[in-house]
Amino acid sequence: MVDPPVSGPGRRAYPAQLPWYIDSIRLARQGIDAEGMRRFCPTWTEDQLRLRAEWLHTCDERAILASFNGFHEDDVHVNLPHVTVPTLLMTAGRGDVVRAEDIEEIRTLLPGVLVSHVANAGHMIPWDDEAGFYHAFGDFLGAPVLP
């Protein structure tokens, strides 16, 4: 689980706002370039911004809306006690999706979970700290993972 949404019914709201997604998709349909995308993703590299500007127009707003609504309507916590496979919870050091109290709750619901904290990453862990992302998986798998 890489910085998964832990919002849901009776929980705090997901930290991102829907207009962030919808506005950037609509601008992508109008031909936004990498520099224009920077206001949505200020920490991303030029290559990452270019890639997002190139492909974001292919996202379906209905799917984005359904996913965003799911962040508030679905309670993933009810499923955690039923997980029977080794599980890694990777969290972002500069994100606000998974907080310390969420980690503790997940540990209670899924006692064998391994937790890895990627300190230099925001929610987009592989893009914010690629080396940290692969290192966290290497620890979980017991062998180094190379990009």
C-alpha positions as semicolon CSV with decimal commas, in nm:
position;residue;x (nm);y (nm);z (nm)
1;M;0,000;0,000;0,000
2;V;0,175;0,314;-0,120
3;D;0,044;0,615;0,071
4;P;-0,315;0,487;0,043
5;P;-0,618;0,702;0,117
6;V;-0,728;0,639;0,474
7;S;-1,021;0,878;0,460
8;G;-1,372;0,741;0,454
9;P;-1,706;0,755;0,633
10;G;-1,667;0,923;0,971
11;R;-1,300;1,002;0,906
12;R;-1,116;1,318;0,807
13;A;-1,148;1,424;0,446
14;Y;-0,893;1,326;0,186
15;P;-0,638;1,610;0,182
16;A;-0,651;1,691;-0,190
17;Q;-0,940;1,889;-0,335
18;L;-1,143;1,777;-0,637
19;P;-1,082;2,098;-0,839
20;W;-0,707;2,020;-0,838
21;Y;-0,783;1,712;-1,047
22;I;-1,067;1,845;-1,263
23;D;-0,908;2,182;-1,341
24;S;-0,578;2,026;-1,446
25;I;-0,755;1,772;-1,669
26;R;-0,959;2,042;-1,840
27;L;-0,648;2,254;-1,896
28;A;-0,471;1,948;-2,037
29;R;-0,755;1,909;-2,288
30;Q;-0,690;2,268;-2,392
31;G;-0,322;2,196;-2,447
32;I;-0,150;2,298;-2,124
33;D;0,227;2,255;-2,138
34;A;0,473;2,141;-1,874
35;E;0,524;2,494;-1,742
36;G;0,148;2,544;-1,705
37;M;0,125;2,214;-1,517
38;R;0,384;2,337;-1,266
39;R;0,121;2,527;-1,063
40;F;-0,048;2,194;-0,989
41;C;0,274;2,001;-0,923
42;P;0,542;2,253;-0,819
43;T;0,797;1,999;-0,694
44;W;0,796;1,778;-1,003
45;T;1,079;1,766;-1,254
46;E;1,049;1,905;-1,605
47;D;1,019;1,550;-1,744
48;Q;0,744;1,460;-1,498
49;L;0,551;1,778;-1,578
50;R;0,589;1,717;-1,950
51;L;0,463;1,360;-1,914
52;R;0,163;1,473;-1,709
53;A;0,080;1,749;-1,957
54;E;0,107;1,501;-2,243
55;W;-0,122;1,233;-2,097
56;L;-0,355;1,398;-1,848
57;H;-0,612;1,483;-2,117
58;T;-0,680;1,108;-2,151
59;C;-0,828;1,089;-1,801
60;D;-1,205;1,052;-1,783
61;E;-1,358;1,304;-1,543
62;R;-1,628;1,051;-1,447
63;A;-1,362;0,807;-1,330
64;I;-1,179;1,080;-1,140
65;L;-1,503;1,185;-0,970
66;A;-1,589;0,825;-0,879
67;S;-1,240;0,771;-0,736
68;F;-1,247;1,097;-0,543
69;N;-1,591;1,018;-0,401
70;G;-1,462;0,675;-0,305
71;F;-1,196;0,840;-0,091
72;H;-1,483;0,962;0,129
73;E;-1,736;0,680;0,088
74;D;-1,521;0,366;0,109
75;D;-1,380;0,242;0,438
76;V;-1,069;0,041;0,359
77;H;-1,016;-0,024;0,728
78;V;-1,289;-0,290;0,740
79;N;-1,090;-0,502;0,494
80;L;-0,752;-0,483;0,666
81;P;-0,814;-0,757;0,928
82;H;-0,887;-0,998;0,640
83;V;-0,555;-0,948;0,460
84;T;-0,355;-1,270;0,480
85;V;-0,049;-1,191;0,270
86;P;0,266;-1,003;0,370
87;T;0,188;-0,633;0,344
88;L;0,394;-0,317;0,317
89;L;0,255;0,024;0,408
90;M;0,473;0,291;0,248
91;T;0,410;0,645;0,369
92;A;0,526;0,986;0,249
93;G;0,731;1,207;0,476
94;R;0,606;1,526;0,311
95;G;0,249;1,410;0,257
96;D;-0,066;1,436;0,461
97;V;-0,255;1,133;0,335
98;V;-0,132;0,888;0,601
99;R;-0,054;1,028;0,946
100;A;0,111;0,868;1,250
101;E;-0,226;0,790;1,407
102;D;-0,335;0,618;1,084
103;I;-0,025;0,399;1,093
104;E;-0,105;0,295;1,449
105;E;-0,464;0,209;1,356
106;I;-0,347;0,007;1,056
107;R;-0,097;-0,179;1,276
108;T;-0,383;-0,268;1,510
109;L;-0,602;-0,392;1,224
110;L;-0,320;-0,566;1,034
111;P;-0,064;-0,666;1,299
112;G;0,200;-0,805;1,061
113;V;0,219;-0,496;0,839
114;L;0,567;-0,363;0,765
115;V;0,579;0,016;0,760
116;S;0,828;0,213;0,554
117;H;0,849;0,591;0,568
118;V;0,998;0,770;0,266
119;A;1,103;1,093;0,432
120;N;1,183;1,298;0,122
121;A;0,863;1,224;-0,068
122;G;0,521;1,376;-0,098
123;H;0,219;1,165;-0,191
124;M;0,365;1,085;-0,535
125;I;0,640;0,882;-0,369
126;P;0,800;0,727;-0,681
127;W;0,826;1,068;-0,848
128;D;0,929;1,264;-0,541
129;D;1,196;1,022;-0,419
130;E;1,252;0,739;-0,665
131;A;1,554;0,602;-0,476
132;G;1,360;0,603;-0,146
133;F;1,068;0,428;-0,315
134;Y;1,287;0,145;-0,446
135;H;1,477;0,121;-0,118
136;A;1,149;0,074;0,073
137;F;1,046;-0,207;-0,160
138;G;1,390;-0,366;-0,129
139;D;1,354;-0,374;0,249
140;F;1,013;-0,538;0,214
141;L;1,126;-0,793;-0,044
142;G;1,455;-0,865;0,128
143;A;1,659;-0,782;-0,181
144;P;1,759;-0,457;-0,348
145;V;1,527;-0,327;-0,618
146;L;1,694;-0,116;-0,884
147;P;1,517;0,148;-1,093
